[in-house]
Amino acid sequence: MKYTAAHWGTYTFESGDKDLTPVVDDPLPSRIGRGWVSAATDPATRVLAPVVRKGWLNGDKGAARCSDSFVEITWDRATQLVASEIDRVRTTYGNQAIFGGSYGWSSAGRFHHAQGQMRRLLALAGGYTSSRETYSHAAAEVLFPRILGMSNRAFQDQMTSLPLVAEHCEFVLAFGGISRRTAQITSAGTATHDVGSWLDALKSNNVEVLSVAPERGEAQAWLPIRPGTDTALILALIHWIVSAGKEDQRFLARCTSGWNDLKAYVLGHTEGRPKTPAWAATICDIQERRIIEIARKLTETRNMISTAWGLQRADHGEQPIWAGLALAAVLGQIGQPGTGYSFGYGSVTAIGRPVPWIPWPSLPKVPNPVTDFIPVARIADALLFPNVPYNYDGETRHYPDLKLVWWSGGNPFHHHQDLLRLERAWRRPETIIVSEHSWTATARRADIVLPATTPLEREDLMMNRRDPALVYMSRFTAPMGQARDDFDFCAEIADKLNVGDAFRGGKTSAEWLAHLWDEARNVGATQNIDMPDFEDFKVMGRFDLPVDRQHRIAFADFVKDPEANPLGTESGKLTVSNQSIGEMDLSDCPAHPSWLPPVEGSALPDGAFHLISGQPATRLHGQNDMGSESLGAKVSGREVCTLHPAAAERLGVADGGFLRLYNVRGACICAVKTSEDIRLDCLSLPTGAWFDPRVINGTKTCIHGNPNVLTLDKGCSSLSQGNIAHTCVVYAEAWHGPLPELSVDKPPNVAL
């Protein structure tokens, strides 16, 4: 028996098998994995040979980049073109004109990490402009060091263990919910899926979990809040608690700074508008008495204030997660078993997992000589507005003038917002290189496409520091067409740039795997873990770490003795009002949690809807969209949009019908599914349908159902510049015409 792994699970197979089997000890295998093999082995959607865009060869400088055909070329010519372009751009403009900030989840393998291989090469070639943060939680990544004194990653590492919540908590107020659907995945791979069993334990122990979200999801108890108004609700809860004299004054004095400023704002002393339950009721579309009931329950129970990652992917996204921390501080239960404040339960499967975090090795990074970077979600702005100033984390920076973009193992035409705007920006660079295994929308919009292997076509190691199993990822199937490992073609490009020896580090890919395992054994020895040698591990396929559960309680040491264990904030305490942020004088991110109406949707126009674009159940972002599981969930090949039956009746559609969603940014066609478990003023369309635009009646329309043709490309604030995918207003109408033929399920035009 052999093993392989992905961000969505670990699988076994025997030689000659046509599909994979989830490991037997996984209590809730992911749906995503059911479509993995079919997506990875479909010749119609795989990049089978190196290609170059016709117009680029003719010197069109990107004019036809998003609508051109390709010419097949040899690998030798492809690597020579890439090396020549890197050399031309760095010589003509400097290395800062090369963008290597490629983003995407790519493989769970430790060595064959697409961006890691590409960035190693570019760093050795003189450097590149990089990107910072993630699309998942950029607002938190910038905010948390200032208010918690630690990075988002460090906070995730010390998050209170979910089994402790099940054991000690009585009431979980879950802003954004806690979902098995999003918990199918974990970056760097997972052997098992735990969140479902923890949710079952909460239920068995009679812990009430109240999901505050526009859509019920899997929640037993549901508070259907208006999208984007969580901050107003949280401030109203704080107002009632303080007005009732039930705030934990001792905790606030010992463990927080800035409380008096936030308190004055909540009570209306600074701007004359008390943040009462009555005030929030109108904003949030929740009855005043219900807000008071929740506030009272918080003062009478042991509770956890849980915030989901999706909560901060909205305009002013820092505010609700900061307000959630302030609410937990007011209640004074931070640092106790199973209660307090959390960020990300259920957003991926590993958060809250009670295992020791072990720092396994990875491909060594080469220092990047170029120090310039952009916030990851500002890629379109950078391409459209070179040298233009912007604010970020207390600095005034300038967008670089990017001439060459290399995107590896990711698909911005899935995860970025306002895709038609990105398409316009995508024409600006002189050259775009994409290394990819499938014909994603990004690969179709490249000048040079390098066909990469999938994780199923190579050997690798899954070593996730948040997982108690290590997996040798054996090859399941031979590479399709002329696909090659990233390491191999990057090494060939490195040779042509005279840095090949440094790139390889004196090792083949097989020797790198053995080296990384030897390094892992050294790490294991520091943890008193006796690990098998490499050859034995390859035969075993999986090594379960002999470690006991290691429960964590967030901020326990700090709360026990704040002076002996200060946080890394400006005051050494949790900052519910932050002086350094206040000194930035940002209108879109004040010194403390504040209610700031979103850029659109605070007053919904007649006939409009809020668009919810959450993570899909059948794929990881856009990965496996052409697989059997994702395709089987579509209707006539279109992504499915969920809406309330009364909304469907008003629009004249029913289950199995079709809608055209539209706004000033674009339009898309999607199928209809009705449900009582969504607000009447909301539509829910998952992300990840491969972008397939077509001009229909003068409007460019994604005929496949990608919601990011509708979302707004704007930073959530001048502090973090994170994306605001969940702040989006759309209109809808029934689609009665014939469905246009899809193109994403076929390869582009490639001349031999």
C-alpha positions in Angstrom: 0.0 0.0 0.0 1.2 3.5 -0.9 0.2 6.9 0.3 -0.2 10.4 -1.0 -1.6 13.6 0.5 -3.2 16.9 -0.3 -4.5 20.0 1.4 -7.8 18.2 1.7 -6.6 14.8 3.1 -4.4 11.7 3.0 -5.1 8.8 0.7 -3.9 5.2 0.0 -3.6 3.3 -3.2 -2.1 0.1 -4.7 -0.1 0.1 -7.9 -2.6 0.1 -10.8 -5.5 1.6 -8.9 -7.7 4.0 -10.8 -8.6 6.1 -7.8 -7.5 6.9 -4.3 -9.0 5.8 -0.9 -9.1 8.0 2.1 -7.1 6.7 5.1 -9.2 4.5 7.3 -8.8 6.6 10.4 -10.2 9.8 8.9 -13.6 10.3 10.5 -14.9 12.7 7.8 -13.0 12.4 4.5 -13.3 15.5 2.3 -15.7 15.7 -0.6 -12.9 17.6 -2.5 -10.7 14.5 -2.7 -13.4 12.6 -4.7 -12.7 14.7 -7.7 -8.9 14.9 -7.4 -7.9 12.1 -9.8 -10.4 12.9 -12.5 -9.4 16.6 -12.4 -5.7 15.7 -12.6 -6.0 13.2 -15.4 -8.3 15.0 -17.8 -6.3 15.6 -21.0 -8.8 18.3 -22.2 -7.8 20.6 -19.3 -4.2 19.6 -18.7 -1.3 21.7 -20.1 0.4 19.0 -22.1 3.4 20.9 -23.7 5.2 24.2 -23.4 3.5 26.9 -25.4 4.0 30.5 -26.2 1.3 33.1 -27.2 1.3 34.0 -30.8 0.9 37.8 -30.3 3.8 37.8 -27.8 6.0 36.2 -30.4 4.9 39.0 -32.8 5.7 41.7 -30.3 2.2 42.8 -29.4 3.2 43.8 -25.8 0.2 42.2 -24.3 -2.5 43.7 -26.5 -4.2 40.3 -27.2 -3.1 38.6 -24.0 -6.5 37.6 -22.8 -7.9 36.3 -26.1 -5.0 34.9 -28.1 -4.0 31.5 -29.3 -0.7 29.6 -28.6 2.1 27.9 -30.4 3.6 24.7 -29.0 7.4 24.8 -28.5 10.1 22.6 -27.2 11.2 22.6 -23.6 14.6 23.9 -24.5 13.1 26.8 -26.3 10.7 27.5 -23.5 13.3 27.6 -20.8 15.5 29.7 -23.0 12.7 32.2 -23.6 12.1 32.4 -19.8 15.8 32.9 -19.0 16.2 35.5 -21.8 13.2 37.5 -20.5 14.4 37.4 -16.9 17.8 38.6 -18.1 16.3 41.3 -20.4 14.0 42.8 -17.8 16.6 42.8 -15.0 19.2 44.4 -17.3 16.8 47.0 -18.7 14.7 47.9 -15.7 16.2 46.2 -12.6 15.1 43.1 -10.7 12.4 45.1 -8.9 10.5 45.0 -12.2 10.1 41.2 -11.9 7.1 40.1 -9.9 7.5 36.8 -8.2 4.8 37.3 -5.6 2.9 34.4 -7.1 0.1 33.3 -4.7 -1.8 30.1 -4.4 -2.1 26.9 -2.4 -0.4 24.6 -5.0 0.8 21.3 -3.5 0.9 20.0 0.1 4.3 18.6 -0.5 7.3 20.0 1.4 9.8 20.0 -1.5 7.8 20.4 -4.7 6.3 23.7 -3.7 5.6 25.7 -6.8 6.2 29.2 -5.5 9.1 28.1 -3.3 11.0 26.7 -6.3 10.3 29.7 -8.5 11.3 32.2 -5.8 14.5 30.3 -5.1 15.4 30.7 -8.8 14.4 34.4 -9.0 16.3 35.2 -5.8 19.5 33.6 -7.2 18.9 35.6 -10.4 19.1 38.9 -8.6 15.7 39.1 -6.8 12.1 40.0 -7.4 9.3 42.1 -6.1 7.3 39.9 -3.6 3.9 40.0 -2.0 2.8 40.0 1.6 -0.1 38.5 3.5 -2.8 36.2 2.1 -6.2 36.5 0.6 -7.5 34.3 3.5 -6.8 36.7 6.4 -4.7 39.8 5.4 -6.6 42.1 7.8 -5.7 39.9 10.7 -2.1 39.5 9.6 -1.5 43.2 9.8 -3.8 44.0 12.8 -2.9 41.2 15.2 0.8 42.2 15.8 -0.5 45.6 17.0 -3.4 44.5 19.1 -2.3 41.0 20.3 1.5 41.4 20.1 1.9 38.4 17.8 1.5 37.4 14.2 -1.7 35.7 13.1 0.3 32.5 12.6 1.6 32.7 16.2 -2.0 33.3 17.5 -3.2 30.3 15.5 -0.5 28.2 17.1 -1.6 29.1 20.7 -5.4 29.1 19.9 -7.4 27.4 22.7 -7.9 23.8 21.9 -11.4 23.0 20.6 -11.7 19.9 22.9 -11.3 22.3 25.8 -14.1 24.4 24.4 -16.3 21.3 24.3 -15.4 20.4 27.9 -15.5 23.8 29.6 -17.6 26.2 27.6 -21.3 26.8 27.8 -22.0 29.2 25.0 -20.1 29.9 21.7 -21.0 33.1 19.9 -19.7 32.3 16.5 -19.4 35.3 14.2 -19.2 33.7 10.7 -20.1 30.3 12.1 -17.9 27.1 12.5 -18.2 24.8 9.5 -17.2 21.3 8.5 -17.3 22.6 4.9 -14.4 25.0 5.2 -12.7 22.6 7.7 -12.1 20.1 4.8 -8.7 21.7 4.2 -5.5 22.7 5.8 -2.5 24.3 4.1 0.4 21.8 3.9 -1.9 18.8 4.2 -3.8 16.8 6.8 -4.2 13.1 7.7 -7.6 13.4 9.3 -10.5 15.9 9.7 -11.2 16.7 13.3 -13.6 19.6 13.4 -16.7 17.5 12.8 -16.1 15.4 15.9 -15.4 18.5 18.0 -18.7 20.0 16.8 -20.4 16.8 17.7 -18.8 16.9 21.2 -20.0 20.5 21.7 -23.5 19.3 20.9 -23.2 16.2 23.2 -22.1 18.4 26.0 -25.0 20.8 25.5 -22.8 23.7 24.5 -24.9 26.2 22.6 -23.2 27.4 19.4 -25.0 30.5 18.0 -23.9 31.1 14.4 -24.0 34.8 13.5 -24.1 34.8 9.7 -26.4 35.7 6.7 -26.6 32.0 5.9 -27.3 29.2 8.3 -24.9 26.6 7.0 -24.7 23.7 9.4 -25.7 25.7 12.5 -28.4 24.4 14.9 -28.9 28.0 16.3 -28.7 30.8 13.8 -28.8 34.6 14.1 -29.3 35.8 10.4 -27.4 39.1 10.6 -27.3 41.5 7.7 -23.9 41.1 5.9 -21.1 43.4 7.0 -22.8 44.6 10.2 -21.1 42.3 12.8 -19.1 45.2 14.3 -22.3 47.1 15.1 -23.8 44.1 16.9 -20.6 43.5 18.9 -20.5 47.2 20.0 -24.1 47.0 21.1 -23.4 43.9 23.1 -20.5 45.7 24.8 -22.8 48.7 25.5 -25.4 46.6 27.2 -22.8 44.8 29.3 -21.2 48.0 30.4 -24.6 49.8 31.1 -25.6 46.8 33.2 -22.3 47.1 35.2 -21.3 43.6 34.3 -18.0 44.2 32.6 -14.9 42.6 34.2 -13.2 45.7 35.4 -10.3 43.9 37.0 -9.4 42.0 33.8 -9.7 45.2 31.7 -7.4 47.0 34.1 -4.8 44.2 34.4 -4.8 42.9 30.8 -5.9 45.6 28.4 -4.9 49.1 27.4 -7.1 51.8 25.8 -10.3 50.6 27.5 -11.4 54.0 28.6 -11.2 55.3 25.0 -13.3 52.5 23.6 -15.8 52.7 26.5 -16.3 56.4 25.8 -16.9 55.7 22.1 -19.4 52.8 22.9 -21.3 54.9 25.4 -21.5 57.8 22.9 -19.3 60.3 24.9 -17.0 61.0 22.0 -19.4 61.3 19.1 -22.8 61.6 20.7 -24.1 58.3 19.4 -24.4 55.5 22.0 -24.0 52.1 20.5 -27.1 50.7 22.1 -29.0 47.5 21.1 -31.7 49.7 19.7 -29.1 51.5 17.5 -27.6 48.2 16.3 -31.0 46.6 15.7 -31.8 48.7 12.6 -28.2 48.3 11.2 -28.0 44.6 11.7 -31.7 43.7 11.1 -31.9 41.9 14.4 -34.5 42.7 17.0 -33.4 44.8 20.0 -34.7 42.3 22.5 -32.7 39.5 20.8 -29.5 41.5 21.1 -30.2 42.1 24.8 -30.9 38.4 25.3 -27.5 37.5 23.8 -25.7 40.1 25.9 -27.3 38.9 29.1 -26.4 35.3 28.2 -22.8 36.3 27.7 -22.7 37.7 31.3 -24.2 34.5 32.7 -22.2 31.8 31.0 -18.7 30.5 30.3 -18.3 31.5 26.7 -16.1 31.8 23.7 -16.2 34.6 21.2 -15.3 32.9 17.9 -14.6 34.8 14.7 -14.2 33.2 11.3 -11.6 34.1 8.7 -14.3 35.2 6.3 -15.5 37.9 8.7 -12.5 40.1 7.9 -12.7 39.7 4.1 -14.9 42.7 3.9 -14.7 46.5 3.9 -13.2 47.6 7.2 -12.4 44.0 7.9 -10.2 44.8 10.9 -13.2 46.1 12.8 -15.2 43.0 13.6 -12.3 40.8 14.6 -10.9 43.7 16.8 -14.4 44.3 18.3 -14.6 40.5 19.0 -11.4 40.7 21.0 -12.8 43.7 22.9 -16.0 41.9 23.7 -14.1 38.9 25.0 -11.9 41.3 27.1 -15.1 43.0 28.6 -16.3 39.5 29.6 -12.9 38.7 31.2 -12.8 35.1 30.3 -9.6 35.2 28.1 -6.9 32.9 29.3 -9.2 30.4 30.9 -9.9 26.8 29.7 -12.3 26.7 26.8 -13.3 30.3 26.8 -12.2 33.7 25.6 -11.4 34.7 22.0 -10.6 32.8 18.9 -10.0 33.4 15.2 -10.4 30.6 12.6 -12.2 27.7 14.3 -13.4 25.6 11.3 -11.9 27.9 8.7 -9.3 25.1 8.3 -9.2 21.8 10.1 -6.0 22.3 12.1 -6.9 25.3 14.2 -7.7 24.2 17.7 -6.1 20.8 17.2 -4.5 19.6 20.5 -1.2 18.5 19.1 2.3 19.9 19.6 3.5 22.1 16.8 6.8 20.8 15.4 8.9 23.0 13.1 9.6 20.6 10.3 12.2 21.6 7.6 11.3 22.8 4.1 13.3 23.8 1.0 15.8 26.4 2.2 15.0 29.9 1.2 17.5 32.1 -0.7 17.5 35.7 0.6 15.7 38.0 -1.9 18.0 41.0 -2.7 15.0 43.0 -3.7 13.1 44.4 -0.6 10.1 45.9 -2.4 6.7 44.2 -2.1 3.0 44.7 -2.5 0.1 43.6 -0.3 -1.0 40.4 -2.0 -4.5 41.6 -2.9 -3.3 44.8 -4.5 -1.9 43.1 -7.6 -4.3 44.8 -10.1 -3.6 48.2 -8.5 0.2 47.6 -8.9 -0.2 46.7 -12.5 -2.5 49.6 -13.3 -0.9 52.3 -11.2 3.0 52.0 -11.3 4.8 54.5 -9.0 1.5 55.7 -7.5 1.6 56.1 -3.7 -0.6 54.0 -1.3 -0.9 53.5 2.5 -0.1 50.3 4.2 0.6 49.5 7.9 1.6 53.0 8.8 3.8 53.6 5.7 3.3 55.5 2.5 4.6 53.2 -0.2 4.7 53.3 -4.0 3.6 50.6 -6.4 6.5 49.1 -8.4 6.6 49.3 -12.2 6.3 45.6 -13.0 7.4 44.5 -16.5 7.5 40.7 -16.0 5.1 38.6 -14.0 5.8 34.9 -13.2 2.8 33.1 -11.6 3.4 29.6 -10.4 0.9 27.1 -8.9 -1.8 29.7 -8.4 -4.8 31.2 -10.1 -5.5 34.9 -9.5 -8.4 34.7 -12.0 -10.1 32.6 -9.3 -9.2 34.3 -6.0 -8.9 38.0 -7.0 -11.8 40.4 -7.0 -13.3 42.2 -10.0 -11.8 39.9 -12.6 -12.6 42.1 -15.5 -10.5 44.8 -13.9 -7.8 42.3 -13.3 -8.0 41.3 -17.0 -7.4 44.9 -18.0 -4.5 45.2 -15.6 -3.1 41.8 -16.9 -2.4 43.4 -20.3 0.0 45.9 -18.8 3.2 43.9 -18.2 5.5 43.1 -21.1 5.7 39.4 -20.3 3.7 37.0 -18.2 5.0 33.5 -17.5 2.7 30.9 -15.9 3.9 27.4 -14.7 0.8 25.3 -14.2 -0.6 21.8 -14.7 -4.0 22.8 -15.9 -5.6 25.3 -18.3 -6.8 27.7 -15.7 -7.9 31.2 -16.6 -4.5 32.4 -15.6 -2.7 30.0 -17.8 -4.9 31.0 -20.7 -3.8 34.6 -20.2 -0.1 34.0 -20.2 2.6 34.6 -22.8 4.7 31.5 -21.9 3.1 28.5 -20.2 5.3 25.8 -18.6 3.5 22.5 -18.0 4.0 21.3 -14.5 3.3 17.9 -12.9 0.6 17.5 -10.4 1.3 16.1 -6.9 -0.1 12.7 -8.1 2.8 12.5 -10.7 5.8 12.9 -8.4 7.3 11.9 -5.0 7.2 14.3 -2.1 6.8 14.7 1.7 3.8 15.9 3.7 5.2 17.4 6.9 2.7 19.7 8.4 3.8 21.1 11.8 0.1 21.1 12.8 -0.6 17.4 11.9 0.4 14.3 13.9 1.2 12.3 10.8 4.0 12.5 8.3 3.4 11.1 4.8 5.6 9.9 2.0 3.7 11.0 -1.1 4.3 8.3 -3.7 3.7 8.8 -7.4 0.2 7.7 -8.3 0.4 8.1 -12.1 2.9 9.0 -14.7 3.2 12.7 -15.8 0.8 13.6 -18.6 2.2 14.9 -21.9 5.5 16.8 -21.4 4.8 17.9 -17.8 7.9 18.3 -15.7 8.5 18.9 -12.0 9.0 22.6 -11.1 12.5 21.7 -9.7 13.6 20.3 -13.0 12.5 23.1 -15.3 13.6 25.8 -12.9 17.0 24.1 -12.7 17.2 24.2 -16.5 16.3 27.9 -16.5 18.8 28.5 -13.7 21.5 26.9 -15.9 20.8 29.4 -18.6 21.1 32.2 -16.1 24.4 30.7 -14.8 23.0 29.9 -11.3 22.2 26.3 -11.9 24.6 24.9 -9.3 23.4 27.2 -6.6 19.8 26.4 -7.4 20.2 22.7 -7.2 22.3 22.9 -4.1 24.3 19.9 -5.2 21.3 17.6 -5.1 18.8 15.9 -7.3 15.1 16.0 -6.3 15.4 12.5 -4.8 18.4 13.6 -2.8 16.6 16.7 -1.6 13.7 14.5 -0.3 16.2 12.3 1.6 18.0 15.4 2.9 14.7 16.9 4.2 13.8 13.7 5.9 17.2 13.6 7.6 16.6 17.1 8.8 13.2 16.1 10.0 14.7 13.2 12.0 17.0 15.8 13.7 14.0 17.9 14.6 12.2 14.8 15.8 15.2 14.0 18.1 14.8 17.3 19.8 11.2 16.2 20.6 12.3 12.8 21.8 10.7 11.2 18.7 12.6 8.3 17.2 11.8 8.4 13.5 12.6 5.7 10.9 15.3 6.2 8.3 14.4 7.5 4.9 14.2 4.1 3.0 12.0 2.6 5.8 9.8 5.7 5.7 9.3 5.3 2.0 8.1 1.8 2.5 5.9 2.7 5.4 4.3 5.6 3.6 3.0 7.1 6.8 4.6 7.7 10.2 2.3 8.7 13.1 4.1 10.8 15.7 4.1 9.1 19.2 2.9 12.3 20.9 0.3 12.9 23.5 -2.4 15.5 23.2 -1.2 19.0 24.0 -4.0 21.3 25.0 -3.5 25.0 24.7 -5.2 28.0 26.3 -4.7 31.2 24.4 -3.0 34.0 26.5 -3.0 31.8 29.7 0.5 32.8 30.8 -0.1 36.4 30.1 -3.4 36.5 32.0 -1.8 34.7 34.9 0.9 37.3 35.2 0.8 40.2 32.7 3.9 41.8 34.1 6.1 38.7 33.9 4.7 37.7 30.5 4.0 40.9 28.6 2.6 40.8 25.1 4.5 42.3 22.2 2.1 45.3 21.8 2.8 49.0 22.5 1.6 48.5 26.1 2.5 44.9 26.7 -1.3 44.2 27.0 -4.2 43.5 24.7 -4.9 46.8 23.0 -8.6 47.4 22.7 -7.6 50.9 21.7 -4.2 51.3 19.9 -2.3 54.5 20.1 0.0 53.7 17.1 -2.9 53.0 14.9 -4.6 56.2 16.1 -1.5 58.2 15.2 -1.8 57.0 11.6 -5.0 59.1 11.4 -6.7 56.6 9.1 -10.3 57.4 8.3 -11.0 53.8 7.5 -9.3 52.3 10.5 -9.5 54.4 13.7 -7.7 53.8 17.0 -10.3 51.4 18.4 -13.0 49.1 17.0 -15.6 51.4 15.3 -18.7 51.1 13.2 -17.9 52.2 9.7 -20.6 51.6 7.1 -19.3 49.5 4.1 -18.5 51.1 0.8 -21.6 49.4 -0.6 -24.6 47.6 0.9 -25.3 49.6 4.0 -28.5 50.8 2.3 -29.5 48.1 -0.1 -31.1 49.5 -3.3 -34.5 48.3 -4.4 -34.3 44.9 -6.0 -30.6 44.4 -5.0 -29.0 41.5 -3.0 -25.9 41.1 -0.9 -23.7 38.5 -2.6 -22.0 35.9 -0.3 -19.1 34.2 -2.1 -17.9 31.5 0.4 -15.6 28.6 -0.1 -17.1 25.7 -2.1 -17.8 22.2 -0.7 -16.5 20.3 -3.8 -13.1 21.8 -4.5 -10.3 23.9 -2.9 -10.7 27.4 -4.2 -10.5 26.6 -8.0 -8.6 23.4 -7.7 -10.4 20.3 -9.0 -13.1 22.4 -10.6 -13.0 20.1 -13.6 -13.1 17.0 -11.4 -16.1 14.7 -11.1 -17.2 16.0 -7.6 -17.3 19.6 -8.7 -18.9 18.9 -12.0 -21.5 16.7 -10.5 -22.7 19.5 -8.2 -23.2 21.9 -11.1 -26.4 22.2 -13.1 -25.9 22.1 -16.9 -22.2 22.9 -16.2 -23.1 26.1 -14.2 -22.2 26.9 -10.6 -25.2 26.9 -8.3 -26.5 30.0 -6.5 -28.6 29.6 -3.3 -31.4 32.0 -2.6 -34.5 32.2 -0.4 -37.6 30.7 -1.9 -39.4 34.0 -1.6 -36.6 35.8 -3.5 -36.8 33.1 -6.2 -40.5 33.6 -6.5 -40.1 37.3 -6.9 -37.5 36.7 -9.6 -39.7 34.1 -11.4 -37.2 31.3 -11.0 -37.3 27.8 -9.4 -34.8 25.1 -8.5 -32.9 24.0 -11.6 -33.5 27.3 -13.4 -30.9 29.9 -14.1 -30.1 33.5 -13.1 -28.1 36.3 -14.5 -26.3 38.2 -11.7 -25.0 41.6 -12.5 -23.7 45.0 -11.3 -21.5 47.8 -12.6 -18.4 45.5 -12.6 -19.7 42.6 -14.6 -22.2 39.7 -14.8 -22.4 35.9 -14.5 -24.8 33.1 -15.2 -25.6 30.6 -12.5 -28.0 27.9 -11.6 -30.7 28.2 -9.0 -31.2 26.4 -5.7 -33.6 27.6 -3.1 -33.3 27.3 0.7 -35.0 28.7 3.8 -31.5 28.9 5.4 -30.4 32.2 3.9 -31.6 35.7 4.3 -34.2 37.0 1.9 -31.8 39.8 0.8 -28.8 37.5 0.1 -27.5 35.3 -2.7 -24.8 32.7 -2.0 -22.5 31.7 -4.9 -19.4 29.8 -4.1 -16.0 30.8 -5.4 -13.9 28.7 -7.7 -15.8 28.1 -11.0 -13.2 28.6 -13.6 -13.6 32.1 -15.1 -15.2 31.8 -18.6 -16.1 35.3 -19.9 -18.2 36.0 -23.0 -19.7 39.2 -24.3 -23.5 38.9 -24.1 -25.7 41.9 -25.1 -22.7 44.2 -24.7 -21.7 43.0 -21.2 -18.8 40.7 -20.5 -20.4 37.8 -18.6 -18.8 34.8 -16.9 -21.0 32.0 -18.3 -19.7 29.5 -15.8 -20.7 31.3 -12.6 -17.6 32.8 -11.0 -18.7 35.4 -8.4 -15.5 37.3 -8.6 -16.6 38.9 -11.8 -18.9 40.9 -9.5 -16.9 41.5 -6.4 -15.2 44.8 -5.5 -11.4 45.2 -5.8 -10.6 47.5 -3.0 -8.4 47.3 0.1 -10.4 46.8 3.3 -8.5 49.7 4.9 -5.4 51.7 4.5 -3.9 49.6 7.4 -3.9 46.1 5.9 -5.1 46.5 2.2 -6.7 43.1 2.5 -9.5 42.0 0.0 -13.2 42.8 0.6 -14.8 39.9 -1.3 -17.8 39.8 1.1 -18.8 43.4 0.5 -20.7 43.1 -2.7 -24.1 44.2 -4.0 -25.6 42.6 -7.1 -28.9 42.5 -9.0 -30.5 39.3 -10.4 -32.9 38.4 -13.2 -34.1 35.1 -14.6 -32.1 33.7 -17.5 -34.5 32.2 -20.1 -32.3 32.0 -23.1 -30.0 29.1 -24.2 -26.9 28.5 -22.1 -23.8 29.6 -24.0 -21.3 26.7 -24.6 -18.5 26.6 -22.0 -14.9 26.9 -23.1 -13.0 26.1 -19.9 -13.6 22.4 -20.3 -11.6 22.4 -23.5 -8.0 23.5 -24.2 -7.3 26.8 -25.9 -6.3 26.9 -29.5 -2.7 25.6 -29.7 -0.9 25.3 -33.1 1.7 22.6 -33.4 
